[in-house]
Amino acid sequence: MKVMKRKNNKIRWSDESGMTLVEVLVAIALISMIVTTFLSFFIQAAKTNNRTSDINRATFIAQAHLETLNQYTSYSEIEEAYLLVDQEEEGLTIKTKDEGFFIETTIDVPKDNTTTLYLTKVTVTKGGKAYAEMQTYLTLTTPPK
């Protein structure tokens, strides 16, 4: 940008380079938009990471509960092992809490008495949202009371 200077009543043009306020404001606005865009990516990545972590923990909890139930040989042993159980005609419901998750385990009684396979389903929830659900068949020797 050329600036006019007066010296001894003579006008001279000098070349002074620099940035104007408008150029600085435009640069700041562009940098702000870029940073905001990347910040939203990081926030979304953090949310996804937390959700994935919760799903992994819930899956491990469900697997551990199924493995624990697998070591019992009779229906009555399971009833004795867990204090908070809801006994119904269709089966047994066990409700527990672990690491901030609520675990509901249902053991369905077979319709016929010819089988010793009991369908067992473990559902792990947190805040009313299901994070993991697993099911397997348990081989139990004695029927429910």
C-alpha positions as CSV (number, residue, x, y, z in Angstrom):
1,M,0.0,0.0,0.0
2,K,1.4,3.4,-0.9
3,V,1.2,6.1,1.6
4,M,1.6,9.7,1.0
5,K,4.1,11.6,3.1
6,R,4.9,15.3,3.1
7,K,8.3,16.5,3.6
8,N,9.3,20.1,2.8
9,N,6.0,20.7,1.0
10,K,6.7,17.9,-1.4
11,I,4.5,14.9,-1.6
12,R,6.2,11.6,-1.7
13,W,4.8,8.1,-2.0
14,S,6.3,5.4,0.1
15,D,5.6,1.7,0.1
16,E,4.7,0.4,3.6
17,S,3.7,-3.2,3.7
18,G,1.5,-4.7,6.4
19,M,-1.9,-6.2,7.1
20,T,-5.1,-4.2,7.6
21,L,-7.6,-4.9,10.3
22,V,-10.0,-6.4,7.8
23,E,-7.4,-8.9,6.6
24,V,-6.7,-9.9,10.2
25,L,-10.5,-10.3,11.0
26,V,-11.0,-12.5,7.9
27,A,-8.0,-14.7,8.8
28,I,-9.4,-15.1,12.4
29,A,-12.9,-16.0,11.0
30,L,-11.4,-18.6,8.6
31,I,-9.3,-20.2,11.4
32,S,-12.3,-20.2,13.7
33,M,-14.4,-22.1,11.2
34,I,-11.7,-24.7,10.6
35,V,-11.2,-25.2,14.4
36,T,-14.9,-25.5,15.0
37,T,-15.2,-28.2,12.3
38,F,-12.4,-30.2,13.7
39,L,-13.7,-29.8,17.3
40,S,-17.1,-31.3,16.3
41,F,-15.3,-34.3,14.9
42,F,-13.4,-34.8,18.1
43,I,-16.6,-34.4,20.2
44,Q,-18.4,-37.0,18.1
45,A,-15.4,-39.4,18.3
46,A,-15.3,-39.1,22.1
47,K,-19.1,-39.9,22.3
48,T,-18.6,-42.9,20.0
49,N,-15.6,-44.1,22.1
50,N,-17.6,-43.9,25.3
51,R,-20.6,-45.8,23.7
52,T,-18.2,-48.5,22.4
53,S,-16.6,-48.8,25.8
54,D,-20.0,-49.3,27.5
55,I,-21.0,-51.9,24.9
56,N,-17.8,-53.8,25.5
57,R,-18.1,-53.7,29.2
58,A,-21.7,-54.8,29.1
59,T,-20.8,-57.7,26.8
60,F,-18.1,-58.9,29.1
61,I,-20.5,-58.6,32.1
62,A,-23.2,-60.7,30.2
63,Q,-20.6,-63.3,29.3
64,A,-19.4,-63.5,32.9
65,H,-22.9,-64.0,34.2
66,L,-23.6,-66.8,31.7
67,E,-20.4,-68.5,32.6
68,T,-21.3,-68.2,36.3
69,L,-24.7,-69.8,35.6
70,N,-23.1,-72.5,33.6
71,Q,-21.3,-73.9,36.6
72,Y,-24.6,-74.8,38.4
73,T,-26.0,-78.2,37.9
74,S,-29.5,-77.8,39.2
75,Y,-32.3,-75.3,39.2
76,S,-32.4,-75.2,43.0
77,E,-28.7,-74.3,43.3
78,I,-29.3,-71.2,41.2
79,E,-32.3,-70.3,43.4
80,E,-30.1,-70.6,46.5
81,A,-27.2,-68.7,45.1
82,Y,-29.2,-65.6,44.2
83,L,-31.2,-63.7,46.8
84,L,-33.2,-61.4,44.5
85,V,-35.2,-63.7,42.4
86,D,-38.7,-63.6,41.0
87,Q,-40.2,-67.0,40.6
88,E,-42.8,-67.4,38.0
89,E,-44.5,-70.4,36.3
90,E,-42.5,-69.7,33.1
91,G,-39.2,-69.5,34.9
92,L,-36.8,-67.6,37.1
93,T,-35.8,-63.9,36.8
94,I,-32.6,-62.7,38.5
95,K,-31.9,-59.0,38.8
96,T,-28.5,-57.7,39.8
97,K,-26.3,-54.6,39.5
98,D,-22.7,-54.5,38.4
99,E,-20.4,-51.6,37.4
100,G,-23.4,-49.2,37.0
101,F,-25.2,-51.7,34.7
102,F,-28.4,-53.5,35.6
103,I,-28.4,-57.2,34.7
104,E,-31.6,-59.2,34.2
105,T,-31.2,-62.9,33.8
106,T,-34.2,-65.0,32.9
107,I,-34.2,-68.8,32.9
108,D,-37.2,-70.3,31.1
109,V,-38.7,-73.6,32.1
110,P,-39.1,-76.0,29.2
111,K,-42.7,-76.7,28.2
112,D,-42.3,-80.4,28.3
113,N,-40.5,-82.4,31.1
114,T,-38.5,-84.5,28.6
115,T,-35.7,-82.0,28.2
116,T,-33.2,-80.7,30.7
117,L,-32.2,-77.7,28.6
118,Y,-33.2,-74.3,30.0
119,L,-33.1,-71.3,27.8
120,T,-31.2,-68.6,29.7
121,K,-31.1,-65.0,28.6
122,V,-29.0,-62.2,30.1
123,T,-29.8,-58.6,29.3
124,V,-27.5,-55.8,30.4
125,T,-29.0,-52.3,30.5
126,K,-27.8,-48.8,31.6
127,G,-30.2,-45.9,31.9
128,G,-33.0,-47.9,30.4
129,K,-31.0,-48.7,27.2
130,A,-30.0,-52.2,26.4
131,Y,-26.2,-52.5,25.8
132,A,-25.8,-56.3,25.6
133,E,-28.0,-59.4,25.3
134,M,-26.8,-63.0,25.3
135,Q,-28.6,-66.3,25.5
136,T,-27.6,-69.9,25.9
137,Y,-29.1,-73.2,27.0
138,L,-28.2,-74.5,30.5
139,T,-28.3,-78.2,31.2
140,L,-29.8,-78.6,34.7
141,T,-30.6,-81.9,36.3
142,T,-33.5,-81.0,38.6
143,P,-36.7,-79.1,37.6
144,P,-37.9,-76.1,39.5
145,K,-40.0,-76.5,42.7
